[in-house]
Amino acid sequence: MSDPTPDPARAVEPGRTTVLAPGGVGGLLAGALARDGRAVTVVATEPTAARIAEHGLHVDSAVLGRFRADVPAVPVAGEPADVLVVAPKATALEAALERVAPHLAADALVVPLLNGYEHLDLLRSYYPRAHVLGASIRVESTRTEPGRISQTSPFAALDIAYSGAPPERVEGLAAALHSAGLQVRLSDDEDAVLWRKYQFLLATALVCTHHRSDLGTARTERRADMIGVAEETAAVAAAGGIDLDTAHVVEMFDAAPGAVKPSMLRDREAGRPMEVDALGGALLRAARRAGVAAPVVARLVDDLLRIAPASPPRGNSRDRRR
């Protein structure tokens, strides 16, 4: 299916945006939208909210430049949102959601920018009156300290699915993000939006983290593992009717800057909880349901869980298929 062509004439301005968890990704989007004149509030832990409220968001971006954006920052949301960007790590998602009550997202566009895909079921359950969109972002962006964001990749690009939401509102959101300096592509195919990124991310995150190396080193020294993970992901996706282009993903491995470090590797280096279960565990659960073997992913996940156990497995999450 080809991506649709948005109609600028019907686009509706997105209104107030709430960004939950203004870390590397959330902070980048909040800063970009605020600098562009949008009404943005960030919701964060008490110390982070206090720091941002006093000192603002400081963004140093290879794409957007260096700037400060002053935004309201609170530990618990108090106002309804027209758009809710959900951007914590998967390991912190459930705790983060307690900071934005479901009634504050009624009829909102909810834009989850997490790794993996199992979070959609959780968000649709928690925000039953909202329009939860399938979305992904390609960017290397890190919170160096509360309120300070360093974005180093030569790209910051979002894929957003309509996911049954009013098209004029989705297109208005896309226009606002584009105006703020971000690349945006819209799609009618939610599964493709999620799984295209997932295939690339799973291979790079698992192998780079396991090998404790940047992408350039991993794609040379552990190339067979990276391709193996990509092929196993494609096989699981195919069992659910999703067609992935593994050859294109391998081209992406080779074209990406060699110094790139996936966020999971950065978490391992810093001693933080890793998204091993949200990424690798999700693939293994889907593989078991589909009756597809995934030995490379299983080996890498087992090793990483022995090295540094991540958050508890999400055994009751369900695979989404159309």
N, C-alpha and C positions, 0 to 999 in steps of 0.2 A: 504494500500500500504506500502510495506517495504521500508526503506530508502536505497538509492543506495550505492554501494561500489565504492568510488573514485578510479581512476586509476592514481597512482603516476607518471607513465611514460608520461602521457599527460599533467600534471599540468604545467601551465605557470606562471612564477613569476609575482606578481601583479604590480611591478613598484612603482611610486610615489603615496603616500596616503595623502589625505587631510582630516583632521578631523574637522568638523564644530561643534563648541560648546564643548570645552574640559572640561566638568564638570565631575560629578562622573563616568559616563560611558565613554564618549568621551575621557576624560583625562586618564583614565585607559588604554584604547586601544592605544592611542597615545604614552603613556609612554612605554607600553610593546613592541610595534612595534619598537620604536626608540631604546630602549635598545638592541633589537635583531639585530640592524644594518640596519633597513629599512629606506628609505627616507620618512620622515613624516613632514608635515606642519600643524599647527593648526590655525584655523580661529576663532576669538573670538571678543568680544566687545573691544573697544580701551583700556580701563584700564587693562582688563585681558590679552590682547595680549602683552601690554607693560611689564606687570609683568612677564609673562612667557618668553618673549624674553630676559629679564635681568637676571632672577633667575632660569629659567628652570622649568620643571614639577617635583614635588616631590610626589612620590607615596609610600604609606604605605599600603601594601596589605597582607591579610591573605594567599593569593594564590601565589603571585609573590615575596613577600618580600618587603623590604624597599630600595628605590633607587631614584636617580635623573636622569632625561633624559633631555638633552639640545636639543630643537627642534626650528626651525623657527616658529615664531608666528606673525600673521598679522591680522589687522581688516577687510581687504577685500582681497579675494584671487586674485592672479595675474598670476598664472601658471595653466596649465591644470593638471588634476588629472587622474590617471589610476583607482584609487579607491577613492570614496568620502563617508566617514562615516558621517552620519547625526544624531546628538545626542543631540539636545536641548530638553527641555520639550515641550510638545505639545502646551502649552500656549505661547511659544516664537517662534514657528516654522516659521511662515510666515515672521516675521522680520529677523530671522536668515538667511533665504534663500537669502535675498538681498545681503549677503556677498559673495556668490559664484554664479557668473553669469552662466546661462545655457550653454554658449558655452565652458566654462571651464570643463564641465562634459560630453562633447560629447564623446560617446562611452565608458564612464567610467562605472565601477560597482558601483552603488549607494547602500549603505548598511544603511538603516534606523534603528536606535536602539531607537525607541520611544515606549511608551506604547500605546496600542490600535491597530487599524488596518485602520482607515479611512485616515491616512496620505498617504497611497500608491497612492490614486487617485491624491492628490495634488502634490506629487513628480513626478509622471509620466506626469502630465500636465506641471509642471515647467521645468523638464528635459526631453523633448520629445526624445532626441537623445541618452539618456543614457540607461543602463540596470539597472532598479530599482528592487532590489531583495527583496523578502519577508524575513524578518529576525527578530529575537528576541534574547534577552540576559537575562539570569538568574543570577543576582548578586545583592548584597547590597553594593553600592559604593556611596560615597558622596563627593562633593567638600566642604571642610571645609573653604577654602578661595581661592582666585584666584591662580591657579597653584598648589594647594595642594589637593591630593586625598586620601581619607581613604576608603579602601575596606575591609569590615569586615566579609562577608559571607565565609563559607568554600568551596565555588564553584564560578566559573566565566565561564559560559558555554553559547555558542552561538548555535542557530539553524538557518541555512541559507538555503533558497530554491533556486533552480536553476533559476526559474522564466523565463525560456526561454533564458537566457544568455548563451554565449559560455561555455560549461562545463569545458573546460580546464582552463579557467580563474577563474571560481568559485572555482575549486579545488585548483588552485594555491593560491588563497586568503585564503582558509581554511588551507592549509599547512603553510602559513606564520603566521596566527593567532595561529596555534598549536605550531609552533616553538617558538613563543613569550610567550608561557606558558598558553594559554587559551584552554579550551575544545571546540571542534567544531563538530557539527553533520550536515550533508547535507541531503536535502530532495527534492523529486520531488513534494511534496504536499505543495504549498504555503499557502493555507487556514489552513492546519493543523499546520504549523509552527506558524502562527499568533494566531490562536484561542486556541491552547493548552496552551500557556502562558497566553492569555487573560482570560481564564476561571479561572485560579489560581489567577492571579493578580487582576481581578475585585473583586472577593470575599474577598481577604485579604485587598486590598486597601480601598474599601468602608467601610467594617466593622471595621477595625482597626482605620480608620480615624474618623468615626462616633462615635466610642466608646472611642476614644483617648487613645488607649492602644496598647501594643505590640502584636505580633501574639500569644504568649503563653496565654495571658490573654483573648484575643478575642476568641480564639478557645474553651475556656472553658466557658466563660460567655455569649458569643453571638454565640454559635455553630449553632443554628438553622438558624440564619441569614446567616452565611457563607455558609452553605449547601444550603440554599434557593437561594442565588445568583448563586452558581455553577450550580444548577439544572435549573434555569431560563436561564442561558447562554447556557447550553446544549440544551435546548428546542429551543431557537432562532437559534442556529447553525444547529440543525437537520432540521429545516424548510428550510435551504439553502443547505441541502445535506452534511453537515459536521458532522461527528460522533465524539463526545467527550466522554471520559471515566470519568464520575463524581466520581465513586468510587476511581479511582486512584488519582484524585485531592484531595479528602478527606484524603487519605493516605499521600499525600504531605503536607497538612495542619499539620497533626499530626507529621510528621517526621522533619519538618523544625525547626531550632533553635527558642526557645520561645522568645528570645530577639529581633528577627527581627522586624524592623519597616519599612513598605512600604514608598516609597518616598512621597506619597500623605500625609501621616500622618506627616512626617518631614516638609513638606511645610506648613501644618496647624499650627504646633507648632511654626514655624518661621514667621508666618504671610504672607507667600508668596502665589501667585495665585495657586490654586489647579487644577489638571487635572480632575475635576469632569465631565465636559462635554465630554472630549476626551475619557473617560473610560465609566462612567455610561450613559451619554447622548447618546453615540454611540450605546450602547446595547438597549436603549429605542427606538431609531429611527429604528433600525433593527427589534425590536419586533413589532412596529406598522406596518411596511411594511409586516411583515410575519403574522400578526394577532395573535400573541402569547402574552399572559399575562405575565407581569413581575412585580408583585406588590411589592416584597421585594426590588428590585433594585429601583423602582420608589419612594418608601418611603425614602430610604437612600439618593438618589440623591436630592430629594426635601428638605430634612432636611439640607444636606450639602450646597446646594445653598442658603438656607435662612441664614445659619450661616456665610458664606463667599462666596459671588458670585465669580464664576470663570470667565474664558474668555467667550466671546459671543458664543452662540450655533452655531454649524456648520450645519445649517439646509439644506444646499445644498450638503452636502457630500453624496456619494453613497456607498451602501454596495457592496462589491466585492464577486461575486459568480462564481464558475466554475461548 
